[in-house]
Amino acid sequence: MFRQQNTSMAIGKQFHSVALGIRKKLHTELEIDMTSSCSKYPKAANPMIDDPPGTTKSAGSGRVAPALPGTDWIRMKAEIDACLYGPGGEVSERARAKDLGRLYLDLLDAEGRKRFFQLLATQYDIDRTALAKTIAGWNELSQRPEYGEGHIDGLHLAAEEALRKGLTPPRRLLLARFNGLPEGVKFLVDMRAELIPLARKDPVLKGLDDDLKALLAGWFDVGFLELECITWDAPASLLEKLAAYEAVHAVISWSDIKNRLAPPDRRCYAYFHPQMSSEPLIFVWVALVKGISGNVRALLDTKRQYIRDPADADTAIFYSISNAQTGLAGISFGNFLIKRVVEDLANHYRHIKTFATLSPIPGFRGWLAERIAEEGDGLLETDELQAISSVASESQAGEIRNPVRGAQALAALCDRKGWHQRPEIARILRGPLVRLCARYLTKAKRGKHARNRVAHFHLSNGARMERINWLGDTSRKGLEDSAGMMINYLYKSDDIETNHEAYTGAGSIATSDEFGKNP
């Protein structure tokens, strides 16, 4: 763990001719003249070979221009065809894939890479005409009276294989060959990181993104990943990456990251892939403490009194979890990571009995604004309305020139700079905000599941909502996202499976008896 770590002959002939036709298309396309081959595709794809406005033509040096203009688009297609269908064995295939990868990395700019993706998406998709013929052959074969239900023979197996091949676009084979490059897996992860935002805007690229995601999902199955505990003694380059990838509580200095790693009551766990051994995929920061923590600033305080002997701790707090690789978006590791870390900590520190998170509540303020706009003063109890309107009306040194009342006053007070440092305001806002936050977390849904993405993640893993922490994160981001509140999700081993099944099945959310109450 630690990083030191004979009635059917006619049918058969007809079907085999269809299958051979597919194979012939896949393996002889290189012989087709490149200029004429572009014309065989639908006209909808032709605009890609037009030069972008202001593009300089390639000088014809055998390389391609950064923006991949029309003539170079054709040259790039020839490179791809050579990589897919060229002569030679595995060594030749890898050499051509390496050359193509270098073209992509060294020569193409953002526009050129976008056009490269469009080339793969439109010219190397499945051949739907050939696929339709294969499906027709399969249907005809299956409907013959001599083939009863459950009958399987060589022709059926050949038909299934042809269908599989017909449903596999040539571009997927190309992407798989990049895996043989030095740093090939990282190359593909980074490629998808560039593709994802483009695919969101261009539906033509969605199929390519799906292919690349499916390929990576197989390679990054959790069974292939290695869990490692990162310490302060890890290489500086790795520590820098942890700082750069941290997505919840920004690392502001070397002292900050040392404070998260060096003391005996702090841990950091990460998943790594054998082919990306210097790149964390996802990581979680852990604090070993006494009791469930409710304030992240106290956990991150570089001057805090730490627990010198981990044996004195009874609780493990997961206070930040970050996905480090944008190109692996949609491929989940987090649920496995937390469960593996819980298992590792329980094995090493048997006195630790409580495992909980200290999590942000992104989106609460946005939801609150929606509810105020729709429900108005009906969002608040009568006594809450009176108290909030009263404190909002009090003007000191002209701070509030045009006081607002009711639910609008609640939003106005949350927008006031330093409101959380004003006891008279914080005291009035605490009750309604905690109550409304509990409503947001448990009642605001996307379909049958929690609208809040962090809640959805932990509830899917079998956690329960334990406690809302008032002013648990008074950073600028914490105040803007959730009015400074944080939440503990409790992982109780005896209840994890039951909670997981109830949430993923019916959308039922497990909470503690005290959840959402104003302490």
DAJO-V984859 format. One record per residue. N is the residue number from 0. RES is the residue in one small letter. PHI is phi in whole degrees, 0 to 359 (* if undefined). BURIAL is I if it has 9 or more other ideal C-beta (glycine too) atoms within 8 Angstrom, else O. Layout:
n=N res=RES phi=PHI burial=BURIAL
n=N res=RES phi=PHI burial=BURIAL
//
This chain:
n=0 res=m phi=* burial=O
n=1 res=f phi=286 burial=O
n=2 res=r phi=283 burial=O
n=3 res=q phi=246 burial=O
n=4 res=q phi=279 burial=O
n=5 res=n phi=* burial=O
n=6 res=t phi=276 burial=O
n=7 res=s phi=243 burial=I
n=8 res=m phi=297 burial=O
n=9 res=a phi=296 burial=O
n=10 res=i phi=297 burial=I
n=11 res=g phi=297 burial=I
n=12 res=k phi=296 burial=O
n=13 res=q phi=297 burial=I
n=14 res=f phi=295 burial=I
n=15 res=h phi=296 burial=I
n=16 res=s phi=294 burial=O
n=17 res=v phi=295 burial=I
n=18 res=a phi=298 burial=I
n=19 res=l phi=296 burial=O
n=20 res=g phi=298 burial=I
n=21 res=i phi=295 burial=I
n=22 res=r phi=299 burial=I
n=23 res=k phi=299 burial=O
n=24 res=k phi=296 burial=I
n=25 res=l phi=288 burial=I
n=26 res=h phi=252 burial=O
n=27 res=t phi=238 burial=I
n=28 res=e phi=296 burial=I
n=29 res=l phi=299 burial=I
n=30 res=e phi=285 burial=O
n=31 res=i phi=283 burial=O
n=32 res=d phi=301 burial=O
n=33 res=m phi=294 burial=I
n=34 res=t phi=293 burial=O
n=35 res=s phi=288 burial=O
n=36 res=s phi=295 burial=I
n=37 res=c phi=294 burial=I
n=38 res=s phi=285 burial=O
n=39 res=k phi=279 burial=O
n=40 res=y phi=271 burial=O
n=41 res=p phi=303 burial=O
n=42 res=k phi=298 burial=O
n=43 res=a phi=300 burial=O
n=44 res=a phi=271 burial=I
n=45 res=n phi=298 burial=I
n=46 res=p phi=304 burial=O
n=47 res=m phi=294 burial=I
n=48 res=i phi=270 burial=O
n=49 res=d phi=284 burial=O
n=50 res=d phi=289 burial=O
n=51 res=p phi=298 burial=I
n=52 res=p phi=307 burial=O
n=53 res=g phi=81 burial=O
n=54 res=t phi=281 burial=I
n=55 res=t phi=273 burial=O
n=56 res=k phi=295 burial=O
n=57 res=s phi=294 burial=I
n=58 res=a phi=280 burial=O
n=59 res=g phi=73 burial=O
n=60 res=s phi=273 burial=O
n=61 res=g phi=95 burial=O
n=62 res=r phi=259 burial=O
n=63 res=v phi=241 burial=I
n=64 res=a phi=285 burial=I
n=65 res=p phi=305 burial=I
n=66 res=a phi=273 burial=I
n=67 res=l phi=54 burial=I
n=68 res=p phi=295 burial=I
n=69 res=g phi=309 burial=O
n=70 res=t phi=296 burial=I
n=71 res=d phi=284 burial=I
n=72 res=w phi=300 burial=I
n=73 res=i phi=292 burial=I
n=74 res=r phi=295 burial=I
n=75 res=m phi=295 burial=I
n=76 res=k phi=298 burial=I
n=77 res=a phi=296 burial=I
n=78 res=e phi=297 burial=I
n=79 res=i phi=293 burial=I
n=80 res=d phi=300 burial=I
n=81 res=a phi=297 burial=I
n=82 res=c phi=292 burial=I
n=83 res=l phi=275 burial=I
n=84 res=y phi=240 burial=I
n=85 res=g phi=291 burial=I
n=86 res=p phi=287 burial=O
n=87 res=g phi=102 burial=O
n=88 res=g phi=260 burial=O
n=89 res=e phi=298 burial=O
n=90 res=v phi=298 burial=O
n=91 res=s phi=296 burial=I
n=92 res=e phi=298 burial=I
n=93 res=r phi=294 burial=I
n=94 res=a phi=297 burial=O
n=95 res=r phi=292 burial=I
n=96 res=a phi=296 burial=I
n=97 res=k phi=296 burial=I
n=98 res=d phi=299 burial=I
n=99 res=l phi=293 burial=I
n=100 res=g phi=297 burial=I
n=101 res=r phi=294 burial=I
n=102 res=l phi=302 burial=I
n=103 res=y phi=297 burial=I
n=104 res=l phi=285 burial=O
n=105 res=d phi=269 burial=O
n=106 res=l phi=248 burial=I
n=107 res=l phi=276 burial=I
n=108 res=d phi=269 burial=O
n=109 res=a phi=301 burial=O
n=110 res=e phi=293 burial=I
n=111 res=g phi=296 burial=I
n=112 res=r phi=291 burial=I
n=113 res=k phi=299 burial=I
n=114 res=r phi=291 burial=I
n=115 res=f phi=298 burial=I
n=116 res=f phi=298 burial=I
n=117 res=q phi=297 burial=I
n=118 res=l phi=298 burial=I
n=119 res=l phi=296 burial=I
n=120 res=a phi=292 burial=I
n=121 res=t phi=260 burial=I
n=122 res=q phi=264 burial=I
n=123 res=y phi=232 burial=I
n=124 res=d phi=276 burial=I
n=125 res=i phi=293 burial=O
n=126 res=d phi=274 burial=I
n=127 res=r phi=291 burial=O
n=128 res=t phi=294 burial=O
n=129 res=a phi=295 burial=I
n=130 res=l phi=296 burial=I
n=131 res=a phi=300 burial=O
n=132 res=k phi=293 burial=I
n=133 res=t phi=296 burial=I
n=134 res=i phi=296 burial=I
n=135 res=a phi=298 burial=I
n=136 res=g phi=297 burial=I
n=137 res=w phi=298 burial=I
n=138 res=n phi=297 burial=O
n=139 res=e phi=296 burial=I
n=140 res=l phi=297 burial=I
n=141 res=s phi=289 burial=O
n=142 res=q phi=271 burial=O
n=143 res=r phi=296 burial=I
n=144 res=p phi=299 burial=O
n=145 res=e phi=288 burial=O
n=146 res=y phi=256 burial=I
n=147 res=g phi=281 burial=O
n=148 res=e phi=298 burial=O
n=149 res=g phi=87 burial=O
n=150 res=h phi=285 burial=O
n=151 res=i phi=226 burial=O
n=152 res=d phi=218 burial=O
n=153 res=g phi=300 burial=O
n=154 res=l phi=294 burial=I
n=155 res=h phi=297 burial=I
n=156 res=l phi=297 burial=I
n=157 res=a phi=296 burial=I
n=158 res=a phi=296 burial=I
n=159 res=e phi=297 burial=O
n=160 res=e phi=297 burial=I
n=161 res=a phi=296 burial=I
n=162 res=l phi=295 burial=I
n=163 res=r phi=300 burial=O
n=164 res=k phi=295 burial=I
n=165 res=g phi=294 burial=I
n=166 res=l phi=270 burial=O
n=167 res=t phi=257 burial=I
n=168 res=p phi=292 burial=I
n=169 res=p phi=305 burial=I
n=170 res=r phi=298 burial=I
n=171 res=r phi=293 burial=I
n=172 res=l phi=295 burial=I
n=173 res=l phi=299 burial=I
n=174 res=l phi=300 burial=I
n=175 res=a phi=296 burial=O
n=176 res=r phi=291 burial=I
n=177 res=f phi=296 burial=I
n=178 res=n phi=298 burial=I
n=179 res=g phi=280 burial=O
n=180 res=l phi=282 burial=I
n=181 res=p phi=300 burial=O
n=182 res=e phi=63 burial=O
n=183 res=g phi=298 burial=I
n=184 res=v phi=295 burial=I
n=185 res=k phi=297 burial=I
n=186 res=f phi=304 burial=I
n=187 res=l phi=288 burial=I
n=188 res=v phi=297 burial=I
n=189 res=d phi=292 burial=I
n=190 res=m phi=299 burial=I
n=191 res=r phi=291 burial=I
n=192 res=a phi=300 burial=I
n=193 res=e phi=283 burial=I
n=194 res=l phi=285 burial=I
n=195 res=i phi=306 burial=I
n=196 res=p phi=295 burial=O
n=197 res=l phi=290 burial=I
n=198 res=a phi=293 burial=I
n=199 res=r phi=294 burial=O
n=200 res=k phi=266 burial=O
n=201 res=d phi=236 burial=I
n=202 res=p phi=301 burial=O
n=203 res=v phi=299 burial=O
n=204 res=l phi=272 burial=I
n=205 res=k phi=298 burial=I
n=206 res=g phi=297 burial=I
n=207 res=l phi=296 burial=I
n=208 res=d phi=297 burial=I
n=209 res=d phi=298 burial=O
n=210 res=d phi=296 burial=I
n=211 res=l phi=292 burial=I
n=212 res=k phi=298 burial=I
n=213 res=a phi=297 burial=I
n=214 res=l phi=296 burial=I
n=215 res=l phi=293 burial=I
n=216 res=a phi=299 burial=I
n=217 res=g phi=290 burial=O
n=218 res=w phi=288 burial=I
n=219 res=f phi=255 burial=I
n=220 res=d phi=304 burial=O
n=221 res=v phi=301 burial=O
n=222 res=g phi=294 burial=O
n=223 res=f phi=268 burial=O
n=224 res=l phi=270 burial=I
n=225 res=e phi=244 burial=O
n=226 res=l phi=272 burial=I
n=227 res=e phi=227 burial=I
n=228 res=c phi=264 burial=I
n=229 res=i phi=267 burial=I
n=230 res=t phi=244 burial=I
n=231 res=w phi=297 burial=O
n=232 res=d phi=278 burial=O
n=233 res=a phi=294 burial=I
n=234 res=p phi=304 burial=O
n=235 res=a phi=302 burial=O
n=236 res=s phi=298 burial=O
n=237 res=l phi=288 burial=I
n=238 res=l phi=296 burial=I
n=239 res=e phi=298 burial=O
n=240 res=k phi=292 burial=I
n=241 res=l phi=301 burial=I
n=242 res=a phi=296 burial=I
n=243 res=a phi=291 burial=O
n=244 res=y phi=272 burial=I
n=245 res=e phi=303 burial=I
n=246 res=a phi=250 burial=O
n=247 res=v phi=251 burial=O
n=248 res=h phi=238 burial=I
n=249 res=a phi=305 burial=O
n=250 res=v phi=275 burial=I
n=251 res=i phi=256 burial=O
n=252 res=s phi=194 burial=O
n=253 res=w phi=296 burial=O
n=254 res=s phi=298 burial=O
n=255 res=d phi=296 burial=I
n=256 res=i phi=290 burial=I
n=257 res=k phi=296 burial=I
n=258 res=n phi=297 burial=I
n=259 res=r phi=272 burial=I
n=260 res=l phi=240 burial=I
n=261 res=a phi=283 burial=O
n=262 res=p phi=298 burial=O
n=263 res=p phi=294 burial=O
n=264 res=d phi=258 burial=I
n=265 res=r phi=232 burial=I
n=266 res=r phi=219 burial=I
n=267 res=c phi=220 burial=I
n=268 res=y phi=244 burial=I
n=269 res=a phi=214 burial=I
n=270 res=y phi=265 burial=I
n=271 res=f phi=233 burial=I
n=272 res=h phi=255 burial=I
n=273 res=p phi=305 burial=O
n=274 res=q phi=269 burial=O
n=275 res=m phi=222 burial=I
n=276 res=s phi=294 burial=O
n=277 res=s phi=260 burial=O
n=278 res=e phi=241 burial=I
n=279 res=p phi=294 burial=I
n=280 res=l phi=269 burial=I
n=281 res=i phi=204 burial=I
n=282 res=f phi=215 burial=I
n=283 res=v phi=227 burial=I
n=284 res=w phi=265 burial=I
n=285 res=v phi=231 burial=I
n=286 res=a phi=244 burial=I
n=287 res=l phi=266 burial=I
n=288 res=v phi=222 burial=I
n=289 res=k phi=254 burial=O
n=290 res=g phi=81 burial=O
n=291 res=i phi=281 burial=I
n=292 res=s phi=283 burial=I
n=293 res=g phi=236 burial=I
n=294 res=n phi=223 burial=I
n=295 res=v phi=286 burial=I
n=296 res=r phi=297 burial=I
n=297 res=a phi=294 burial=O
n=298 res=l phi=292 burial=I
n=299 res=l phi=267 burial=I
n=300 res=d phi=297 burial=O
n=301 res=t phi=291 burial=O
n=302 res=k phi=257 burial=O
n=303 res=r phi=292 burial=O
n=304 res=q phi=272 burial=O
n=305 res=y phi=268 burial=O
n=306 res=i phi=276 burial=I
n=307 res=r phi=289 burial=O
n=308 res=d phi=243 burial=O
n=309 res=p phi=306 burial=I
n=310 res=a phi=295 burial=O
n=311 res=d phi=278 burial=O
n=312 res=a phi=277 burial=I
n=313 res=d phi=239 burial=O
n=314 res=t phi=222 burial=I
n=315 res=a phi=249 burial=I
n=316 res=i phi=252 burial=I
n=317 res=f phi=269 burial=I
n=318 res=y phi=255 burial=I
n=319 res=s phi=195 burial=I
n=320 res=i phi=225 burial=I
n=321 res=s phi=228 burial=I
n=322 res=n phi=278 burial=I
n=323 res=a phi=263 burial=I
n=324 res=q phi=242 burial=I
n=325 res=t phi=302 burial=O
n=326 res=g phi=292 burial=I
n=327 res=l phi=254 burial=I
n=328 res=a phi=303 burial=O
n=329 res=g phi=89 burial=O
n=330 res=i phi=252 burial=I
n=331 res=s phi=273 burial=O
n=332 res=f phi=238 burial=I
n=333 res=g phi=301 burial=I
n=334 res=n phi=296 burial=I
n=335 res=f phi=290 burial=I
n=336 res=l phi=300 burial=I
n=337 res=i phi=298 burial=I
n=338 res=k phi=295 burial=I
n=339 res=r phi=292 burial=I
n=340 res=v phi=291 burial=I
n=341 res=v phi=303 burial=I
n=342 res=e phi=297 burial=O
n=343 res=d phi=295 burial=I
n=344 res=l phi=295 burial=I
n=345 res=a phi=295 burial=I
n=346 res=n phi=286 burial=O
n=347 res=h phi=271 burial=O
n=348 res=y phi=230 burial=I
n=349 res=r phi=292 burial=O
n=350 res=h phi=280 burial=O
n=351 res=i phi=278 burial=I
n=352 res=k phi=248 burial=O
n=353 res=t phi=245 burial=I
n=354 res=f phi=234 burial=I
n=355 res=a phi=216 burial=I
n=356 res=t phi=256 burial=I
n=357 res=l phi=235 burial=I
n=358 res=s phi=246 burial=I
n=359 res=p phi=287 burial=I
n=360 res=i phi=233 burial=I
n=361 res=p phi=297 burial=I
n=362 res=g phi=92 burial=I
n=363 res=f phi=296 burial=I
n=364 res=r phi=298 burial=I
n=365 res=g phi=295 burial=O
n=366 res=w phi=296 burial=I
n=367 res=l phi=299 burial=I
n=368 res=a phi=298 burial=I
n=369 res=e phi=298 burial=O
n=370 res=r phi=292 burial=I
n=371 res=i phi=297 burial=I
n=372 res=a phi=296 burial=O
n=373 res=e phi=270 burial=O
n=374 res=e phi=259 burial=O
n=375 res=g phi=61 burial=I
n=376 res=d phi=292 burial=O
n=377 res=g phi=294 burial=O
n=378 res=l phi=287 burial=I
n=379 res=l phi=246 burial=I
n=380 res=e phi=287 burial=O
n=381 res=t phi=301 burial=O
n=382 res=d phi=293 burial=O
n=383 res=e phi=293 burial=I
n=384 res=l phi=300 burial=I
n=385 res=q phi=295 burial=O
n=386 res=a phi=294 burial=I
n=387 res=i phi=293 burial=I
n=388 res=s phi=297 burial=I
n=389 res=s phi=294 burial=O
n=390 res=v phi=291 burial=I
n=391 res=a phi=289 burial=I
n=392 res=s phi=283 burial=I
n=393 res=e phi=287 burial=O
n=394 res=s phi=254 burial=I
n=395 res=q phi=237 burial=O
n=396 res=a phi=53 burial=O
n=397 res=g phi=71 burial=O
n=398 res=e phi=295 burial=O
n=399 res=i phi=240 burial=I
n=400 res=r phi=277 burial=O
n=401 res=n phi=235 burial=O
n=402 res=p phi=299 burial=I
n=403 res=v phi=251 burial=O
n=404 res=r phi=234 burial=I
n=405 res=g phi=66 burial=I
n=406 res=a phi=297 burial=I
n=407 res=q phi=297 burial=I
n=408 res=a phi=293 burial=I
n=409 res=l phi=300 burial=I
n=410 res=a phi=295 burial=I
n=411 res=a phi=296 burial=I
n=412 res=l phi=293 burial=I
n=413 res=c phi=294 burial=I
n=414 res=d phi=273 burial=O
n=415 res=r phi=289 burial=I
n=416 res=k phi=296 burial=O
n=417 res=g phi=74 burial=O
n=418 res=w phi=301 burial=I
n=419 res=h phi=290 burial=I
n=420 res=q phi=265 burial=O
n=421 res=r phi=259 burial=O
n=422 res=p phi=308 burial=O
n=423 res=e phi=292 burial=O
n=424 res=i phi=278 burial=I
n=425 res=a phi=301 burial=I
n=426 res=r phi=295 burial=O
n=427 res=i phi=288 burial=I
n=428 res=l phi=279 burial=I
n=429 res=r phi=302 burial=I
n=430 res=g phi=302 burial=I
n=431 res=p phi=296 burial=I
n=432 res=l phi=290 burial=I
n=433 res=v phi=296 burial=I
n=434 res=r phi=298 burial=I
n=435 res=l phi=291 burial=I
n=436 res=c phi=294 burial=I
n=437 res=a phi=298 burial=I
n=438 res=r phi=296 burial=I
n=439 res=y phi=302 burial=I
n=440 res=l phi=292 burial=I
n=441 res=t phi=260 burial=I
n=442 res=k phi=249 burial=O
n=443 res=a phi=284 burial=I
n=444 res=k phi=238 burial=I
n=445 res=r phi=242 burial=O
n=446 res=g phi=71 burial=O
n=447 res=k phi=258 burial=O
n=448 res=h phi=251 burial=I
n=449 res=a phi=300 burial=I
n=450 res=r phi=292 burial=I
n=451 res=n phi=291 burial=I
n=452 res=r phi=293 burial=O
n=453 res=v phi=292 burial=I
n=454 res=a phi=299 burial=I
n=455 res=h phi=300 burial=I
n=456 res=f phi=299 burial=I
n=457 res=h phi=288 burial=I
n=458 res=l phi=294 burial=I
n=459 res=s phi=296 burial=I
n=460 res=n phi=277 burial=I
n=461 res=g phi=100 burial=I
n=462 res=a phi=281 burial=I
n=463 res=r phi=239 burial=I
n=464 res=m phi=282 burial=I
n=465 res=e phi=260 burial=I
n=466 res=r phi=200 burial=I
n=467 res=i phi=267 burial=I
n=468 res=n phi=255 burial=I
n=469 res=w phi=291 burial=I
n=470 res=l phi=53 burial=I
n=471 res=g phi=285 burial=I
n=472 res=d phi=214 burial=I
n=473 res=t phi=262 burial=O
n=474 res=s phi=292 burial=O
n=475 res=r phi=304 burial=O
n=476 res=k phi=296 burial=O
n=477 res=g phi=298 burial=I
n=478 res=l phi=292 burial=I
n=479 res=e phi=289 burial=O
n=480 res=d phi=278 burial=I
n=481 res=s phi=220 burial=I
n=482 res=a phi=56 burial=I
n=483 res=g phi=84 burial=I
n=484 res=m phi=274 burial=I
n=485 res=m phi=227 burial=I
n=486 res=i phi=223 burial=I
n=487 res=n phi=260 burial=I
n=488 res=y phi=256 burial=I
n=489 res=l phi=259 burial=I
n=490 res=y phi=259 burial=I
n=491 res=k phi=254 burial=O
n=492 res=s phi=307 burial=O
n=493 res=d phi=291 burial=O
n=494 res=d phi=250 burial=I
n=495 res=i phi=302 burial=I
n=496 res=e phi=294 burial=O
n=497 res=t phi=296 burial=O
n=498 res=n phi=298 burial=I
n=499 res=h phi=300 burial=I
n=500 res=e phi=296 burial=O
n=501 res=a phi=294 burial=I
n=502 res=y phi=284 burial=I
n=503 res=t phi=292 burial=O
n=504 res=g phi=278 burial=O
n=505 res=a phi=255 burial=O
n=506 res=g phi=80 burial=I
n=507 res=s phi=287 burial=O
n=508 res=i phi=252 burial=I
n=509 res=a phi=277 burial=I
n=510 res=t phi=224 burial=I
n=511 res=s phi=284 burial=I
n=512 res=d phi=296 burial=O
n=513 res=e phi=265 burial=O
n=514 res=f phi=298 burial=I
n=515 res=g phi=84 burial=I
n=516 res=k phi=276 burial=O
n=517 res=n phi=271 burial=O
n=518 res=p phi=292 burial=O
//
